[in-house]
Amino acid sequence: MIIALKYCGSCNPEIDLARIGETIFEEAQARGWEMVPLERLAEADVLVLLCGCPRTCIDTEELHHKAKQTLLVAGKRLGWQPVAEEELPSAIAKAIRELSW
């Protein structure tokens, strides 16, 4: 599984994006998933958009067209379903595992 992360600008964050991104990176290492920079998005199986609030300013059609699959974190929501901040990293990892083929 190859994963790319994109962070918003954190202008109005409800959540600690750095901590969540770090936890996703640790999970990826533990599972043997490869993390790639956005420059290699075309190679990624999943793009995780880490938005600090529900505005989702980085959720664009352009990114959706470049990514094979996209997971959207919008503040305390994953795919628009409420998730407690402390549960977000494990919920994201579970969602990535469920996208595995």
C-alpha positions as CSV (number, residue, x, y, z in Angstrom):
1,M,0.0,0.0,0.0
2,I,1.4,3.4,-1.0
3,I,0.1,6.4,0.9
4,A,0.4,10.2,0.4
5,L,-0.7,12.8,2.9
6,K,-1.7,16.4,2.2
7,Y,-2.1,18.8,5.0
8,C,-4.2,22.0,5.1
9,G,-2.8,25.3,6.2
10,S,-4.1,24.8,9.8
11,C,-5.7,28.2,9.9
12,N,-8.6,27.1,12.1
13,P,-7.7,23.6,13.3
14,E,-10.0,21.6,15.6
15,I,-7.4,18.8,15.7
16,D,-3.7,18.3,16.0
17,L,-2.8,17.5,12.4
18,A,0.9,17.0,13.1
19,R,0.2,14.4,15.7
20,I,-2.3,12.6,13.5
21,G,0.0,12.7,10.5
22,E,2.9,11.3,12.7
23,T,0.7,8.5,14.0
24,I,-0.3,7.6,10.4
25,F,3.3,7.5,9.4
26,E,4.1,5.2,12.4
27,E,1.2,2.9,11.4
28,A,2.4,2.9,7.9
29,Q,5.9,1.8,9.0
30,A,4.5,-0.9,11.2
31,R,2.4,-2.3,8.4
32,G,5.1,-2.0,5.7
33,W,3.1,0.7,3.8
34,E,5.1,3.2,1.8
35,M,4.6,6.9,2.4
36,V,5.3,9.1,-0.6
37,P,5.5,12.9,-1.1
38,L,2.8,14.6,-3.1
39,E,5.2,14.8,-6.0
40,R,4.6,11.0,-6.3
41,L,0.8,11.2,-5.9
42,A,0.3,9.3,-9.1
43,E,2.0,6.3,-7.6
44,A,-0.1,6.4,-4.4
45,D,-2.9,4.0,-3.7
46,V,-4.5,6.3,-1.2
47,L,-4.3,10.1,-0.6
48,V,-5.2,11.2,2.9
49,L,-6.4,14.8,3.0
50,L,-5.8,16.1,6.5
51,C,-8.0,19.1,7.0
52,G,-8.0,20.7,10.4
53,C,-11.7,21.8,10.2
54,P,-14.9,21.1,8.2
55,R,-14.1,23.8,5.7
56,T,-11.9,21.3,3.8
57,C,-10.1,23.9,1.8
58,I,-7.7,21.4,0.2
59,D,-10.4,19.0,-0.9
60,T,-10.3,19.7,-4.7
61,E,-11.4,17.9,-7.8
62,E,-7.9,18.2,-9.1
63,L,-6.6,16.0,-6.2
64,H,-9.4,13.5,-6.5
65,H,-8.6,13.0,-10.2
66,K,-4.9,12.5,-9.5
67,A,-5.5,10.0,-6.6
68,K,-6.6,6.4,-7.0
69,Q,-8.6,6.7,-3.8
70,T,-9.0,9.5,-1.3
71,L,-9.7,9.6,2.4
72,L,-11.0,13.0,3.8
73,V,-10.3,14.1,7.4
74,A,-12.4,17.2,8.1
75,G,-11.7,18.2,11.7
76,K,-13.2,15.6,14.0
77,R,-14.7,13.8,11.0
78,L,-13.5,11.0,8.8
79,G,-15.5,10.8,5.6
80,W,-18.0,13.1,7.2
81,Q,-18.7,10.7,10.1
82,P,-17.9,12.1,13.6
83,V,-14.8,10.6,15.2
84,A,-13.2,11.6,18.4
85,E,-9.8,13.2,17.8
86,E,-8.0,10.6,19.8
87,E,-9.6,7.9,17.7
88,L,-8.8,9.5,14.3
89,P,-5.4,7.9,13.7
90,S,-6.7,4.4,14.3
91,A,-9.9,5.1,12.3
92,I,-7.8,6.4,9.4
93,A,-5.6,3.3,9.5
94,K,-8.6,1.1,9.6
95,A,-10.1,2.9,6.6
96,I,-6.8,2.5,4.7
97,R,-6.8,-1.2,5.5
98,E,-10.3,-1.6,4.2
99,L,-9.3,0.1,0.9
100,S,-6.5,-2.5,0.5
101,W,-6.8,-4.8,-2.5
